[in-house]
Amino acid sequence: MTFTHLPDLASRALAGSVVYANDELFAERENLIKPGPSVFSTEDFGHKGKVYDGWETRRRREPGNDHAIIRLGVPGVVRGVVIDTAWFRGNYPPYASVEATSVEGAPSPAELEQATWETIVGRSAIEGDAENAFEVTDPRRWTHVRLSIYPDGGVARFRVYGEPVPDPRLLDGTIDLAALENGGSVIDCSNTFYSSPVQLLLPGRAATMGDGWENARRRDGGNDHVSIRLAARGRVRRVEIDTSYFVGNAAGWATLRGTDSDRPGEDTEWFDLIPRTRLQPDTRHFFRPVSAAPVTHVRLDVFPDGGLARLRVHGELTADAHRAAVLDWLALLPAEHAVQVLGEAGVPRQPGELPPAVLAALMGESR
């Protein structure tokens, strides 16, 4: 599964939501997007039967199939899905498919049922008690996905791996340039022994030590680091390095450096945003950067090792980067959604013919 290193766009940790399921008699739909693997107890029975940590529908006695609709925590381009039927052995669905749609705002389940849905994973055979992985090649951006099972049964977890593509109309002003929900992403990390560095970029405060990034103990005299591609080129105004819940294993020191480069490599020159500074355990640290030069990527080095809960890199996109983000977003929208966006902006044209005044309006430069 080459796509599982990408963020799970449907995860509850990213504020994803299972907004509807046509049936959930045996096990509730919300379990589909819970972080972490499904758990199972042979002794756990309820009034309706065996309790499963997943979504399970009743046995169908009429034609049709069951489905659940998930609002992605962050809209994006889906690169692959995993339909995990862990613990479902005699009651898993033999077939499944995945559909997707792209819509404005936060529509109700009834409105979503009327949306135009496109198939991104055709009806396919799946196995019980297994991680059924499917690559997705459709290059468009989606806001919601629908898991369809045939005819009924149980699914433990549903993962939707992809590249976040937030609405750039909402990225004006000062934002967290590194946040996953704004389009930031981890591109390199020295060590992921205990947990993923992607958790550094999640929304909200960490809930436990396991909700951050923790590397293994170093014995070689080096140090650990993580590199992050920002939402777009921008100027950093404030940095937060949070060691909450890391008490005896927090990073001792840290530096944050930036670069203005399309693809950082071994020869890339990095400059200081936050020079090497002492960190305290279980503490939110706030810094003003020593440089206001525009950056596309940041690299966080911790010395010699240790855990961090969150990294926030607050700043503003440059005007050119914001315009490019709007055009890229329009190009990734399904045709029906793009026509709606441009129609509401007063120009029913193709994205490539976008007049400057309309582009400025989409960016919030005029009202």
ZAVONU-271402 format. One line per 10 residues: number of its first residue (from 1); their letters; for each residue x, y, z of C-alpha. Coordinates in Angstrom, 1 decimal, decimal comma. Layout:
N
NUM> A> X Y Z | ...;
This chain:
367
1> MTFTHLPDLA> 0,0 0,0 0,0 | 2,1 2,9 -1,3 | -0,5 5,5 -0,3 | -0,8 4,8 3,5 | 1,9 7,3 4,4 | -0,5 10,0 3,4 | -2,9 11,6 5,9 | -6,3 9,8 6,5 | -8,6 12,6 5,3 | -11,6 10,9 6,9;
11> SRALAGSVVY> -10,2 10,5 10,3 | -12,0 11,8 13,3 | -8,7 13,3 14,4 | -9,1 15,7 11,5 | -12,8 16,3 12,3 | -14,1 13,9 9,8 | -17,7 12,8 10,3 | -19,9 9,9 9,3 | -22,9 12,1 8,5 | -25,3 9,3 7,5;
21> ANDELFAERE> -25,8 5,6 7,2 | -29,0 3,9 5,9 | -28,7 1,2 8,6 | -26,6 0,8 11,8 | -28,6 -1,6 13,8 | -25,8 -3,8 15,2 | -22,9 -1,2 15,4 | -22,9 2,5 15,0 | -21,5 4,2 11,9 | -19,2 6,6 13,9;
31> NLIKPGPSVF> -16,8 3,7 14,5 | -15,7 3,7 10,9 | -13,4 6,7 11,2 | -12,1 6,3 14,8 | -8,3 6,6 15,0 | -6,5 3,4 15,9 | -7,3 -0,2 15,1 | -10,6 -1,9 15,9 | -10,7 -3,9 19,2 | -12,6 -7,1 20,0;
41> STEDFGHKGK> -13,8 -9,0 23,0 | -15,3 -12,5 22,7 | -17,4 -11,9 25,8 | -19,0 -8,6 24,9 | -22,6 -9,1 23,9 | -25,5 -6,6 24,0 | -29,2 -6,6 23,6 | -28,9 -6,7 19,8 | -26,1 -9,3 19,7 | -22,3 -9,3 19,5;
51> VYDGWETRRR> -20,8 -5,9 20,1 | -18,4 -4,9 17,3 | -16,0 -1,9 17,2 | -17,1 -1,0 13,7 | -20,2 -0,4 11,5 | -22,6 -3,3 11,1 | -26,0 -3,4 9,4 | -28,7 -6,0 9,8 | -29,2 -8,9 7,4 | -31,0 -7,7 4,3;
61> REPGNDHAII> -34,3 -9,5 3,3 | -35,0 -7,2 0,4 | -33,0 -6,0 -2,7 | -30,5 -3,2 -2,4 | -27,4 -2,4 -0,5 | -26,2 -0,4 2,5 | -24,0 2,7 2,5 | -22,5 5,3 4,8 | -21,6 8,9 3,9 | -18,4 10,5 5,3;
71> RLGVPGVVRG> -17,6 14,2 5,3 | -13,8 14,4 5,0 | -12,1 16,3 7,8 | -10,1 18,1 5,1 | -11,2 18,0 1,4 | -8,5 16,6 -0,9 | -7,3 14,3 -3,7 | -7,9 10,7 -2,6 | -5,0 8,4 -3,5 | -6,2 5,2 -1,9;
81> VVIDTAWFRG> -8,7 3,7 0,6 | -8,6 0,8 3,0 | -11,8 -1,0 3,9 | -10,8 -2,8 7,1 | -13,1 -5,7 8,1 | -11,1 -6,7 11,2 | -12,9 -9,2 13,4 | -15,8 -9,5 10,9 | -15,5 -13,1 9,6 | -19,0 -14,5 9,0;
91> NYPPYASVEA> -20,7 -11,2 8,7 | -18,6 -9,0 6,4 | -19,9 -7,7 3,1 | -18,5 -9,7 0,1 | -18,4 -6,6 -2,1 | -17,9 -2,9 -1,7 | -17,5 0,3 -3,7 | -16,6 3,9 -3,0 | -18,1 7,0 -4,5 | -17,2 10,7 -4,0;
101> TSVEGAPSPA> -18,7 14,1 -4,4 | -17,6 17,7 -4,1 | -20,0 20,3 -2,7 | -20,0 23,8 -1,2 | -20,4 24,3 2,5 | -21,8 21,8 5,0 | -24,9 20,1 3,3 | -27,3 18,0 5,2 | -27,6 14,2 4,6 | -30,7 14,8 2,5;
111> ELEQATWETI> -28,9 17,3 0,3 | -26,0 14,9 0,0 | -28,3 12,2 -1,2 | -29,2 14,5 -4,1 | -25,6 15,3 -5,0 | -23,8 14,0 -8,0 | -21,6 11,0 -7,0 | -18,7 9,7 -9,0 | -17,3 6,2 -8,6 | -13,6 6,2 -7,5;
121> VGRSAIEGDA> -13,5 2,5 -6,5 | -15,7 0,2 -8,5 | -17,6 -2,6 -7,0 | -14,9 -5,0 -5,8 | -14,7 -8,2 -3,9 | -13,4 -7,9 -0,3 | -12,3 -10,3 2,3 | -13,3 -10,7 6,0 | -11,0 -9,8 8,9 | -8,6 -8,1 6,4;
131> ENAFEVTDPR> -7,3 -4,7 5,3 | -8,7 -4,4 1,8 | -6,7 -1,7 0,0 | -7,6 0,0 -3,2 | -5,6 2,6 -5,1 | -7,5 5,6 -6,5 | -6,4 7,2 -9,7 | -9,0 10,0 -10,1 | -7,1 13,3 -9,8 | -10,0 15,5 -8,6;
141> RWTHVRLSIY> -10,7 17,0 -5,2 | -13,5 15,7 -3,1 | -15,3 16,9 0,1 | -17,4 13,7 0,8 | -17,1 10,0 0,2 | -19,6 7,2 0,3 | -18,8 3,6 1,3 | -21,3 1,2 -0,3 | -21,4 -2,4 0,8 | -23,2 -5,2 -1,0;
151> PDGGVARFRV> -25,6 -6,3 0,2 | -25,0 -5,8 4,0 | -22,5 -6,6 6,8 | -19,8 -5,1 8,9 | -16,8 -2,9 8,3 | -14,5 -2,1 11,2 | -12,6 1,0 9,9 | -12,6 3,0 6,7 | -9,5 5,0 5,8 | -9,3 7,6 3,0;
161> YGEPVPDPRL> -5,7 8,4 2,3 | -4,9 11,5 0,2 | -3,4 14,9 -0,2 | -5,3 17,8 1,6 | -6,6 20,5 -0,7 | -8,4 23,1 1,5 | -10,5 25,9 0,2 | -8,0 28,7 -0,5 | -10,7 31,3 -0,2 | -10,4 30,7 3,5;
171> LDGTIDLAAL> -6,6 31,0 3,7 | -6,4 34,8 3,7 | -5,0 36,6 6,7 | -2,8 35,0 9,3 | -3,1 31,2 9,4 | -1,2 28,2 10,6 | 0,9 27,6 7,5 | 2,0 24,1 8,7 | -1,5 22,8 9,7 | -2,7 19,7 7,9;
181> ENGGSVIDCS> -6,2 21,2 7,5 | -4,6 24,2 5,7 | -2,5 22,0 3,3 | 0,7 21,5 5,3 | 2,3 18,1 5,0 | 5,3 16,1 6,4 | 7,8 15,4 3,6 | 10,7 13,9 5,7 | 11,3 12,6 9,1 | 14,4 11,0 10,8;
191> NTFYSSPVQL> 12,5 8,6 13,1 | 8,9 7,5 13,6 | 9,5 4,7 16,1 | 6,7 5,5 18,6 | 4,4 7,7 16,6 | 3,9 9,7 13,4 | 5,1 13,3 13,0 | 1,9 14,0 11,1 | 0,3 14,3 14,5 | 2,3 17,5 15,0;
201> LLPGRAATMG> 0,1 19,1 12,4 | -3,3 17,9 13,6 | -6,0 20,4 14,8 | -6,5 21,2 18,5 | -4,4 20,4 21,5 | -2,9 16,9 22,0 | -5,0 14,7 24,4 | -2,2 12,4 25,6 | 1,5 11,8 25,0 | 0,5 9,3 22,3;
211> DGWENARRRD> -1,1 12,1 20,3 | 2,2 13,7 19,3 | 5,5 12,8 17,7 | 7,9 10,7 19,6 | 11,1 9,2 18,3 | 13,3 6,4 19,7 | 16,1 7,2 22,2 | 19,3 8,2 20,3 | 22,6 6,6 21,2 | 24,7 7,8 18,3;
221> GGNDHVSIRL> 25,4 11,5 19,1 | 23,1 12,8 16,3 | 19,7 14,4 16,5 | 16,2 13,9 15,1 | 14,3 16,1 12,7 | 11,1 16,5 10,6 | 10,6 18,6 7,5 | 7,2 20,1 6,6 | 5,9 21,6 3,3 | 3,8 24,6 4,2;
231> AARGRVRRVE> 0,4 25,2 2,8 | 2,0 27,6 0,3 | 4,8 30,2 0,3 | 4,4 32,6 3,2 | 6,0 34,7 5,8 | 6,2 33,4 9,4 | 5,0 35,6 12,2 | 4,8 33,4 15,2 | 5,8 29,8 16,1 | 4,5 27,5 18,8;
241> IDTSYFVGNA> 6,5 24,4 19,9 | 4,3 22,3 22,3 | 5,7 19,6 24,5 | 2,5 19,0 26,4 | 2,3 15,5 28,1 | 5,9 14,8 27,3 | 7,4 14,9 30,9 | 10,5 12,7 31,0 | 10,9 12,3 27,3 | 10,4 15,8 25,8;
251> AGWATLRGTD> 12,9 17,2 23,4 | 15,7 19,1 25,2 | 16,4 21,7 22,6 | 15,0 22,7 19,2 | 15,7 24,8 16,1 | 13,3 25,8 13,3 | 14,7 26,7 9,9 | 13,1 27,7 6,7 | 13,8 27,6 3,0 | 12,3 29,0 -0,1;
261> SDRPGEDTEW> 12,5 26,1 -2,6 | 10,2 24,1 -4,8 | 11,8 20,8 -3,8 | 14,3 20,9 -0,9 | 17,2 18,5 -1,3 | 20,6 17,7 0,2 | 22,1 21,0 -1,3 | 19,2 23,2 0,0 | 20,2 26,2 2,1 | 18,2 26,6 5,3;
271> FDLIPRTRLQ> 18,1 29,7 7,4 | 17,1 30,2 11,0 | 13,6 31,1 12,0 | 14,1 30,0 15,6 | 17,7 29,5 16,6 | 18,6 26,6 18,9 | 16,6 27,1 22,1 | 16,0 25,2 25,3 | 12,6 23,5 25,7 | 10,8 22,6 28,9;
281> PDTRHFFRPV> 8,7 19,5 29,4 | 4,9 19,7 29,2 | 5,0 23,3 28,0 | 3,7 25,4 25,2 | 6,6 27,6 23,9 | 5,9 30,7 21,8 | 8,5 32,4 19,6 | 8,8 35,3 17,2 | 10,9 34,3 14,2 | 14,3 36,0 13,6;
291> SAAPVTHVRL> 13,6 36,3 9,9 | 10,6 37,4 7,9 | 11,9 36,1 4,6 | 9,3 34,0 2,7 | 9,5 30,3 3,1 | 7,9 27,2 1,4 | 9,2 24,6 3,9 | 10,4 24,4 7,5 | 12,7 21,9 9,2 | 12,3 21,3 12,9;
301> DVFPDGGLAR> 15,4 19,8 14,6 | 15,2 18,4 18,1 | 18,3 17,7 20,2 | 19,2 15,0 20,8 | 15,8 13,3 20,5 | 12,4 13,4 22,3 | 8,7 14,1 21,9 | 6,6 17,0 20,8 | 2,9 17,4 20,9 | 2,2 20,1 18,3;
311> LRVHGELTAD> 4,0 22,5 15,9 | 2,3 25,7 14,8 | 3,8 28,1 12,2 | 1,5 31,1 12,0 | 1,9 33,5 9,1 | 0,4 34,8 5,9 | 0,6 33,5 2,3 | 2,3 35,7 -0,2 | -0,1 37,3 -2,7 | 1,4 35,2 -5,6;
321> AHRAAVLDWL> 1,2 32,0 -3,7 | -2,5 32,7 -2,7 | -3,4 33,3 -6,3 | -1,7 30,2 -7,4 | -3,5 28,2 -4,7 | -6,9 29,5 -5,9 | -6,1 28,5 -9,5 | -4,8 25,1 -8,5 | -7,9 24,5 -6,4 | -10,3 25,4 -9,3;
331> ALLPAEHAVQ> -8,5 23,1 -11,6 | -9,0 20,2 -9,2 | -12,7 20,7 -8,7 | -15,1 18,4 -10,5 | -16,7 20,3 -13,4 | -20,1 20,8 -11,7 | -18,6 22,3 -8,6 | -16,2 24,5 -10,6 | -19,1 25,9 -12,6 | -21,1 26,6 -9,4;
341> VLGEAGVPRQ> -18,1 28,5 -7,8 | -17,5 30,6 -10,9 | -21,2 31,2 -11,4 | -21,5 32,5 -7,9 | -18,5 34,8 -8,6 | -20,5 36,2 -11,6 | -18,4 34,6 -14,4 | -19,8 31,3 -15,9 | -16,4 30,5 -17,6 | -13,8 27,8 -17,5;
351> PGELPPAVLA> -11,1 28,2 -14,7 | -8,4 28,9 -17,3 | -10,2 32,0 -18,5 | -10,7 33,5 -15,1 | -10,6 37,3 -15,2 | -8,3 39,0 -12,7 | -11,2 40,8 -10,9 | -12,9 37,4 -10,3 | -9,7 35,9 -9,0 | -9,2 38,8 -6,7;
361> ALMGESR> -12,8 38,4 -5,4 | -12,2 34,7 -4,7 | -9,1 35,6 -2,7 | -11,0 38,1 -0,6 | -9,2 41,1 -2,0 | -12,5 42,8 -2,9 | -16,1 42,3 -1,8;
